[in-house]
């Protein structure tokens, strides 16, 4: 069916939704494709725009379409299941998902961190941390913007090692931490800061999954405080009971 049929007992908006869903399922519309405008669809199906908007709302509820204010509607991309567990590892998660991935280092800085970071890491008010800002890519898409803090006194030379390894696990291992575990995770949804929206190339009106975390060594001493802003369009967080 490619056109609506009047008088057959099925609402026009429902028929339009089914036609567009069929286009998606059969690959005529692919992930990330922009759909025709409401006016174009109204003309195609000889209906008013209210009917089209109801069809689009139904497709959004079915998680087949997403709408960006001021841009239009797009075929929803398949999200990646990112595991949050006792031992959360980016590289292992990407390996489990069998996707190409890369970490882009934006900045490494030695600084006195915000008070909440100092408290989380068990540092004094004037103790320094290394702050590392990164973007993570998976299958060509930016999936997160991360800010990580590490105690500078405990881990001298950390930025240089991280630039070489591009792995927190490998870096900490070289610095004497053979294992570390997730001590705390807090997840919320919020609108991205302007810098994050720009870096992740997404609309500032689209929420991100905001994850604050603390990793600790086997003695329970914090080694990393992280703030990761995950793209809600590309990532679904999966909270695991254990490893």
C-alpha atoms as one frame of an Amber mdcrd trajectory, in Angstrom:
protein
   0.000   0.000   0.000   1.458   3.344  -1.059  -1.604   5.611  -0.819  -4.357
   6.044   1.741  -7.775   4.502   1.179 -10.755   6.483   2.349 -13.882   4.788
   3.617 -12.285   1.513   4.704 -12.666   2.087   8.427  -9.028   2.903   9.218
  -8.082   6.465  10.252  -6.103   8.330   7.613  -3.337   9.228  10.085  -2.938
   5.545  10.966  -2.676   4.583   7.290  -0.055   7.285   6.688   1.933   6.059
   9.654   1.825   2.489   8.365   2.943   3.562   4.895   5.921   5.495   6.254
   6.770   2.663   8.657   6.758   0.256   5.705   9.165   2.597   3.869  11.461
   2.445   6.907  11.264  -1.331   7.391  11.943  -2.001   3.699  14.873   0.424
   3.536  13.298   3.003   1.261  13.894   5.395   4.154  17.168   4.699   5.994
  18.466   5.527   9.451  19.129   9.244   9.746  17.222  10.159   6.561  15.143
  13.315   6.742  11.470  12.734   6.025   9.516  15.040   3.702   8.010  18.086
   5.383   4.502  18.043   6.816   3.296  20.104   3.860   4.908  17.726   1.350
   3.330  14.712   3.062  -0.028  16.479   3.241   0.148  17.090  -0.497   1.244
  13.517  -1.231  -1.636  11.969   0.718  -4.206  14.716   0.014  -4.813  15.373
   3.721  -4.370  18.335   6.032  -1.212  18.903   8.049  -2.963  18.063  11.328
  -3.486  14.509  10.027   0.189  14.300   9.067   1.293  15.588  12.476  -0.792
  12.898  14.180   0.830  10.239  11.990   4.292  11.562  12.858   3.446  11.575
  16.572   2.449   7.921  16.261   5.755   7.092  14.536   7.648   8.848  17.329
   5.805   6.783  19.937   6.839   3.671  17.969  10.457   4.901  18.100  10.696
   4.927  14.310  11.052   8.696  13.894  12.593  11.540  15.865  11.801  15.236
  15.412  14.296  18.060  15.857  12.767  21.456  16.455  13.528  23.794  13.587
  15.034  21.042  11.418  12.406  18.406  10.712  11.771  14.711  11.262  14.326
  11.951  10.773  14.313   8.162  10.728  15.424   7.066  14.190  18.878   5.533
  14.302  19.517   2.275  16.141  20.946   3.006  19.572  23.987   1.335  21.107
  23.486  -0.545  24.373  26.224   0.917  26.602  26.711  -1.202  29.728  27.190
   0.508  33.095  28.542  -2.143  35.456  31.011  -2.772  38.267  33.809  -2.571
  35.707  32.677  -0.122  33.043  35.173  -0.030  30.165  34.652   1.942  26.944
  36.894  -0.279  24.823  35.264  -3.478  26.075  31.792  -2.070  25.472  32.690
  -1.173  21.899  34.268  -4.581  21.351  31.127  -6.291  22.652  29.026  -4.208
  20.250  31.405  -4.946  17.352  31.558  -1.311  16.219  34.436   0.788  14.947
  35.410   3.292  17.602  37.856   6.058  18.369  38.581   8.541  21.150  39.391
  12.136  20.210  41.368  14.009  22.850  40.211  17.612  23.074  42.263  18.920
  25.993  44.480  17.846  28.892  44.914  20.312  31.748  46.462  20.334  35.227
  44.142  22.323  37.466  42.461  22.677  40.832  39.046  21.132  40.143  35.562
  22.209  41.263  34.795  21.534  44.918  32.490  18.586  44.206  35.261  16.863
  42.235  37.809  17.416  45.002  35.374  15.994  47.520  34.560  12.976  45.358
  38.262  12.188  44.875  39.085  12.757  48.534  41.435  15.648  47.757  42.251
  18.778  49.727  40.968  22.154  48.597  44.225  23.142  46.853  45.226  19.757
  45.432  45.578  19.474  41.670  43.963  17.092  39.222  44.564  16.252  35.598
  41.439  17.014  33.583  41.046  15.219  30.251  38.258  16.119  27.818  37.402
  13.693  25.018  34.868  12.875  22.336  34.047   9.224  21.708  33.119   8.036
  18.223  31.352   4.799  17.263  30.680   3.817  13.657  31.384   7.389  12.606
  28.979   8.994  15.079  29.844  11.102  18.125  28.323   9.233  21.045  29.650
  11.136  24.047  31.569  14.117  25.405  33.537  13.146  28.515  35.369  15.139
  31.173  37.549  13.003  33.465  39.548  14.064  36.522  42.479  12.156  38.066
  44.539  13.003  41.197  47.689  14.672  39.818  49.973  13.898  42.783  49.216
  10.185  42.623  49.495   9.891  38.843  52.412  12.007  37.548  52.771  11.825
  33.789  49.171  10.637  33.289  48.305  12.951  30.352  51.312  11.802  28.316
  50.501   8.137  28.911  46.847   8.674  28.047  47.722  10.474  24.821  49.731
   7.406  23.833  47.303   4.702  24.964  43.922   6.498  24.584  42.703   4.138
  27.281  41.968   4.862  30.940  42.504   1.217  31.845  45.877   0.991  30.110
  46.972   4.342  31.529  46.102   3.483  35.116  47.705   0.069  34.720  51.004
   1.720  33.742  50.676   3.914  36.824  50.251   0.974  39.183  46.469   0.497
  39.278  45.907  -3.037  38.042  42.133  -2.932  38.532  39.445  -0.390  39.357
  35.710  -0.568  39.895  32.705   1.684  39.663  31.969   3.091  43.097  29.171
   5.483  42.168  27.016   6.287  39.137  24.358   8.975  38.863  22.329   9.258
  35.642  20.047  12.121  34.656  18.681  13.672  31.473  19.354  17.345  30.841
  19.857  19.816  28.043  23.488  20.027  26.921  25.671  23.022  27.602  26.379
  25.126  24.515  29.928  23.765  24.218  28.741  20.153  24.432  26.012  20.717
  21.835  28.568  22.271  19.496  31.144  19.521  20.013  28.584  16.734  19.613
  26.982  18.492  16.623  23.491  18.228  18.028  20.655  20.607  18.732  20.849
  22.361  22.099  17.160  21.512  22.540  17.856  17.744  22.491  18.651  16.275
  25.930  21.762  14.253  26.682  22.182  11.431  29.195  24.317  13.027  31.894
  26.355  10.463  33.820  28.474  11.339  36.871  30.729   8.523  38.056  33.501
   7.650  40.487  35.952   4.803  39.908  38.049   3.444  42.775  40.977   1.043
  43.086  40.747  -2.306  44.875  41.333  -0.543  48.232  38.342   1.708  47.608
  40.454   4.833  46.985  38.978   7.008  44.188  41.145   7.209  41.050  38.800
   8.919  38.595  35.816  11.247  38.627  33.935  11.430  35.341  31.192  13.445
  33.718  29.987  11.868  30.491  27.290  13.368  28.301  25.896  10.604  26.101
  23.925  11.298  22.939  20.361  10.171  23.568  19.971   9.568  19.833  22.807
   7.052  19.694  23.193   5.532  23.156  20.968   3.573  25.499  22.439   2.982
  28.949  22.075  -0.527  30.316  22.582  -0.804  34.089  24.102  -4.180  34.937
  23.763  -5.796  38.360  27.323  -7.124  38.178  30.038  -8.039  35.678
